[in-house]
C-alpha cells in the first residue's frame, strides 16, 4: 500500500514504521509500550578478541582488542556493532522513560514502537494532540524517539508529519529557520526529564505551525504540467553528454543512465497523475509526487520487511534528499 489507498480504503496510517513496528495504542507508560513491542531486552558491552599465532604458528592465543567493545544484545547474544571506550549504552527502558512525561501531559499518546536491523535502531512513535490547519489535505503530527545500539546515532526526538492519504513520512528541508529535533538529556533527574518533555512539546508546537504554513503556501500555488516537468528534469538531470571519442562501454553506460532516468520519470509521472486527480495541480501535490517516488520506489531489499526497514532507516537518518531538492526548485517556478 503506497498511495492514496490509506485514506480511500482503510482510513488508517500505514507508514513503513507502522508496518514493521507493533501497535502500542493502549499503553499508558513507556514500560508497557516496550513490553508490548517486544523491546524489553538489554544490551551489554563485551570485550573483543582476535586470534594471534607465534612465528612458528604452533600456538594460537586470544588477544584482547584495546579500547573497543562489542554491543551485545542480551536476549539473542548477538553483536549489534563495535564501539569505543567512551560509548555508554542507553537501555530501551531508559530511552523511552523520557516520553512518559509527555504522555502524562495529555498532549500525546503512544502509538507504535519497534526495532530496525535486528535492534541496531529502536524507535517509539507518538501521536501529538494537535490539529494542523491545512487546506485540502490531512497531515497527522507525530513525535518520534529513536536510539541506536551500534553507535551510529544518538538518542533524539524528531517531529515527523505523516500524510494520511499516502502514509508518507514527510521530511524535506523547508525554507526558514526552525527546529525539528533535539537530543535527549541522559539523566536520572526527574526535574530534567520534565524540562526535556516541555522542550519537546515546545519544539513540536513551533515546528508543526511552520510546517502547516509551508504546506498551505504550496497548496495555494497552482502549477501546470509543463512547470511540473521543468522541476522534475532539474532535480533528475541528464547524465554528462558523451564526446565524439567515447568508447563502446561509455556509450552503453550513458544509454543505461538515460534509460534509468526515463524509468524515474515514468514513476514520478504516475504519482503526479494520481495527485492531480485527487487533490489538483499545485506545488504541494507536485512535491508529494516526488516524495512518494523517493519513499516507495527507491528502497530495495531481499523481501518486503527489508525494503520497509531500509525506507524507515533512511527517513530517520536524514531529510529526503530528492524531495528537498524539489522543494527548493519549486521556489523558482
Wavefront OBJ file of the C-alpha trace (Angstrom):
o trace
v 0.000 0.000 0.000
v 1.740 3.157 -1.095
v -0.544 5.864 -2.436
v -3.982 7.294 -1.707
v -5.034 3.820 -0.536
v -4.685 4.528 3.198
v -7.465 7.116 3.175
v -9.670 5.724 0.420
v -9.547 2.099 1.583
v -8.665 1.874 5.256
v -8.624 5.348 6.767
v -5.529 4.298 8.741
v -1.924 5.403 8.863
v 0.305 2.776 7.262
v 3.865 4.132 7.145
v 6.901 1.877 6.950
v 7.431 2.458 10.683
v 3.864 1.337 11.383
v 4.242 -1.745 9.201
v 7.448 -3.018 10.813
v 6.501 -1.952 14.345
v 3.874 -3.027 16.876
v 0.830 -1.041 17.927
v 1.120 0.333 21.463
v -2.131 2.271 21.364
v -3.340 1.086 24.767
v -0.047 1.672 26.563
v -0.013 4.392 29.207
v 3.670 4.092 30.137
v 6.949 3.545 28.334
v 7.372 0.215 30.122
v 4.022 -1.031 28.809
v 4.925 0.117 25.300
v 8.308 -1.630 25.469
v 6.780 -4.894 26.636
v 4.007 -4.762 24.027
v 6.522 -4.155 21.215
v 8.943 -6.846 22.418
v 11.658 -4.318 23.208
v 12.163 -5.361 26.831
v 15.723 -6.562 26.187
v 19.066 -5.069 27.182
v 22.488 -4.607 25.666
v 25.899 -5.052 27.278
v 29.415 -4.088 26.263
v 31.649 -7.132 25.820
v 35.404 -7.351 25.236
v 36.644 -8.122 21.717
v 39.460 -10.600 20.999
v 41.367 -11.741 17.930
v 43.438 -14.852 17.232
v 47.194 -14.432 17.354
v 49.828 -17.013 16.409
v 53.533 -17.162 17.200
v 56.046 -17.036 14.357
v 56.267 -20.827 14.090
v 52.424 -20.911 14.050
v 52.361 -23.791 16.535
v 50.472 -21.912 19.227
v 47.400 -19.725 18.989
v 46.287 -17.245 21.631
v 43.364 -14.866 22.130
v 44.430 -11.222 22.276
v 42.103 -8.542 23.598
v 41.430 -5.541 21.344
v 42.119 -2.430 23.446
v 39.556 0.351 23.844
v 36.931 -1.318 21.639
v 33.849 -3.269 22.646
v 31.021 -5.218 21.051
v 27.474 -4.054 21.865
v 25.758 -7.392 22.529
v 22.007 -7.819 22.592
v 21.477 -9.997 25.655
v 18.308 -11.879 24.708
v 19.822 -13.142 21.442
v 23.530 -12.866 22.350
v 24.083 -11.067 19.070
v 26.567 -8.259 18.415
v 24.881 -5.111 17.100
v 28.077 -3.147 16.493
v 31.542 -2.177 17.704
v 32.089 0.991 19.745
v 34.908 2.825 21.500
v 35.663 3.174 25.201
v 33.714 6.442 25.553
v 30.446 4.872 24.430
v 27.769 4.444 27.098
v 24.808 2.232 26.179
v 21.314 3.602 26.768
v 18.892 0.781 27.531
v 15.486 0.779 25.829
v 13.635 1.356 29.085
v 15.852 4.317 29.960
v 15.471 5.788 26.468
v 11.685 5.582 26.414
v 11.034 6.722 30.002
v 11.504 10.329 28.961
v 8.335 10.054 26.874
v 6.153 9.296 29.909
v 6.281 12.950 30.908
v 4.804 13.896 27.522
v 2.057 11.289 27.792
v 1.289 12.451 31.342
v 0.800 15.980 29.997
v -2.104 14.694 27.889
v -0.607 16.190 24.718
v 0.472 12.929 23.062
v -0.128 9.189 23.211
v 1.921 6.111 22.368
v 1.062 4.550 19.006
v 3.846 2.410 17.500
v 7.191 1.039 18.683
v 9.680 -1.260 17.035
v 13.216 -2.122 16.026
v 15.144 -1.934 12.770
v 18.120 -4.006 11.599
v 17.761 -6.587 14.376
v 17.741 -3.930 17.086
v 20.551 -1.678 15.926
v 17.959 1.086 15.867
v 14.854 1.268 18.076
v 12.003 3.761 17.981
v 8.725 4.769 19.555
v 6.187 6.925 17.718
v 3.694 9.207 19.441
v 0.639 10.911 18.005
v 0.689 14.561 19.099
v -2.629 16.071 20.142
v -2.542 18.995 17.732
v -4.824 19.854 14.816
v -2.934 21.104 11.761
v -4.764 23.851 9.885
v -4.024 22.664 6.347
v -6.253 23.176 3.331
v -7.434 20.269 1.166
v -5.266 17.635 2.851
v -4.868 15.726 6.115
v -1.495 15.684 7.866
v -1.045 13.967 11.236
v 1.619 15.273 13.645
v 3.938 12.687 15.192
v 6.803 12.830 17.646
v 9.406 10.117 17.168
v 12.075 8.990 19.624
v 14.963 6.974 18.215
v 18.083 5.403 19.702
v 20.840 3.252 18.222
v 22.722 0.359 19.784
v 25.671 0.434 17.397
v 26.960 3.967 17.889
v 25.533 5.228 14.591
v 23.270 7.891 16.139
v 22.435 9.486 19.443
v 19.185 9.365 21.369
v 16.953 12.024 19.862
v 13.377 13.172 19.387
v 12.187 14.419 15.996
v 8.937 15.792 14.617
v 7.514 13.717 11.781
v 4.429 14.824 9.809
v 2.556 11.939 8.173
v 0.252 12.481 5.212
v -2.795 10.289 5.740
v -3.749 9.846 2.082
v -0.491 8.092 1.177
v 1.077 7.284 4.572
v 4.120 9.320 3.540
v 6.566 10.268 6.282
v 7.371 13.825 5.264
v 10.922 15.066 5.769
v 12.051 17.845 3.484
v 14.105 20.960 4.006
v 11.643 23.822 4.451
v 12.667 27.406 3.869
v 13.274 29.389 7.035
v 14.788 28.819 10.448
v 13.144 26.116 12.559
v 13.907 23.174 14.852
v 12.563 19.736 14.110
v 14.586 17.605 16.546
v 16.710 17.663 19.667
v 18.980 15.385 21.665
v 17.537 13.945 24.852
v 19.371 14.524 28.127
v 20.569 11.261 29.714
v 19.978 11.976 33.376
v 18.115 10.381 36.245
v 16.849 13.727 37.462
v 13.036 13.863 37.375
v 13.166 17.635 37.015
v 15.454 17.350 33.975
v 13.145 14.823 32.341
v 10.143 17.095 32.826
v 12.108 20.007 31.356
v 13.062 17.860 28.360
v 9.409 16.962 27.864
v 8.421 20.635 27.891
v 11.203 21.395 25.422
v 9.966 18.654 23.084
v 6.386 19.918 23.223
v 7.537 23.484 22.560
v 9.555 22.402 19.537
v 6.591 20.362 18.301
v 4.226 23.325 18.607
v 6.529 25.663 16.684
v 7.571 23.140 14.063
v 4.075 21.978 13.133
v 2.830 25.570 12.942
v 5.637 26.401 10.493
v 5.060 23.184 8.582
v 1.325 23.928 8.172
v 2.164 27.407 6.854
v 4.582 25.930 4.324
v 2.054 23.346 3.113
v -0.697 25.961 2.722
v 1.689 28.192 0.790
v 2.350 25.369 -1.668
v -1.334 24.383 -1.898
v -2.275 27.934 -2.887
v 0.122 27.969 -5.862
v -1.242 26.192 -8.905
v 1.209 24.620 -11.313
v 0.734 23.331 -14.843
v 2.148 20.173 -16.361
v 4.960 21.969 -18.175
v 6.260 23.606 -14.997
v 5.988 20.322 -13.121
v 8.246 18.591 -15.632
v 10.635 21.525 -15.633
v 11.051 20.906 -11.906
v 11.463 17.146 -12.289
v 14.048 17.423 -15.062
v 16.003 19.866 -12.943
v 16.259 17.543 -9.941
v 16.871 14.432 -12.089
v 19.331 15.852 -14.654
v 20.635 14.148 -17.773
v 23.915 12.245 -17.485
v 27.013 14.003 -18.809
v 26.861 14.025 -22.602
v 29.436 11.889 -24.385
v 32.124 13.337 -26.608
v 32.882 12.029 -30.092
v 35.658 9.756 -28.900
v 33.541 7.814 -26.419
v 34.227 4.077 -26.116
v 31.562 1.423 -26.561
v 31.479 0.830 -22.792
v 30.969 4.550 -22.182
v 28.148 4.603 -24.715
v 26.452 1.641 -23.037
v 26.781 3.309 -19.637
v 25.252 6.522 -20.997
v 22.361 4.613 -22.586
v 21.733 2.774 -19.328
v 21.729 6.038 -17.364
v 19.290 7.595 -19.813
v 17.012 4.544 -19.593
v 17.085 4.714 -15.776
v 16.194 8.410 -15.941
v 13.176 7.610 -18.105
v 12.061 4.993 -15.575
v 12.274 7.591 -12.796
v 10.218 9.995 -14.911
v 7.622 7.305 -15.513
v 7.206 6.522 -11.810
v 7.094 10.169 -10.751
v 4.635 10.847 -13.577
v 2.320 8.115 -12.292
v 2.298 9.674 -8.828
v 1.735 13.135 -10.303
v -1.290 11.950 -12.276
v -2.868 10.450 -9.158
v -2.123 13.558 -7.111
v -3.768 15.782 -9.719
v -6.846 13.527 -9.875
v -7.364 13.602 -6.108
v -6.029 16.972 -4.966
v -5.482 19.142 -8.038
v -2.363 20.507 -9.710
v -0.441 22.671 -7.267
v 3.052 22.865 -5.821
v 2.105 20.747 -2.800
v 0.904 17.851 -4.954
v 3.975 18.287 -7.170
v 6.189 17.941 -4.112
v 4.298 14.861 -2.969
v 4.654 13.184 -6.354
v 8.425 13.359 -5.869
v 8.199 12.386 -2.198
v 6.070 9.314 -2.948
v 8.600 8.197 -5.544
v 11.501 8.715 -3.158
v 9.817 6.896 -0.284
v 8.166 3.966 -2.026
v 10.041 3.379 -5.279
v 13.708 3.744 -4.345
v 14.282 1.404 -1.359
v 15.151 -2.161 -2.296
v 15.678 -5.333 -0.315
v 15.503 -9.084 -0.466
v 11.941 -9.060 0.907
v 9.157 -6.672 1.930
v 10.427 -6.386 5.508
v 13.938 -5.446 4.317
v 12.513 -2.870 1.905
v 10.384 -1.252 4.601
v 13.271 -1.235 7.075
v 15.514 0.435 4.518
v 12.896 3.097 3.854
v 12.299 3.720 7.551
v 16.021 3.892 8.331
v 16.551 6.362 5.509
v 13.782 8.647 6.781
v 15.014 8.522 10.365
v 18.586 9.422 9.485
v 18.074 12.474 7.284
v 15.703 14.607 5.244
v 14.562 13.111 1.935
v 17.194 14.485 -0.438
v 15.243 14.414 -3.703
v 12.139 15.891 -2.061
v 14.227 18.674 -0.521
v 15.674 19.448 -3.965
v 12.134 19.557 -5.351
v 11.025 21.964 -2.609
v 13.921 24.291 -3.427
v 13.279 24.118 -7.165
v 9.563 24.888 -6.708
v 10.605 28.265 -5.274
v 11.986 29.192 -8.689
v 8.963 28.186 -10.752
l 1 2 3 4 5 6 7 8 9 10 11 12 13 14 15 16 17 18 19 20 21 22 23 24 25 26 27 28 29 30 31 32 33 34 35 36 37 38 39 40 41 42 43 44 45 46 47 48 49 50 51 52 53 54 55 56 57 58 59 60 61 62 63 64 65 66 67 68 69 70 71 72 73 74 75 76 77 78 79 80 81 82 83 84 85 86 87 88 89 90 91 92 93 94 95 96 97 98 99 100 101 102 103 104 105 106 107 108 109 110 111 112 113 114 115 116 117 118 119 120 121 122 123 124 125 126 127 128 129 130 131 132 133 134 135 136 137 138 139 140 141 142 143 144 145 146 147 148 149 150 151 152 153 154 155 156 157 158 159 160 161 162 163 164 165 166 167 168 169 170 171 172 173 174 175 176 177 178 179 180 181 182 183 184 185 186 187 188 189 190 191 192 193 194 195 196 197 198 199 200 201 202 203 204 205 206 207 208 209 210 211 212 213 214 215 216 217 218 219 220 221 222 223 224 225 226 227 228 229 230 231 232 233 234 235 236 237 238 239 240 241 242 243 244 245 246 247 248 249 250 251 252 253 254 255 256 257 258 259 260 261 262 263 264 265 266 267 268 269 270 271 272 273 274 275 276 277 278 279 280 281 282 283 284 285 286 287 288 289 290 291 292 293 294 295 296 297 298 299 300 301 302 303 304 305 306 307 308 309 310 311 312 313 314 315 316 317 318 319 320 321 322 323 324 325 326 327 328 329 330 331 332 333
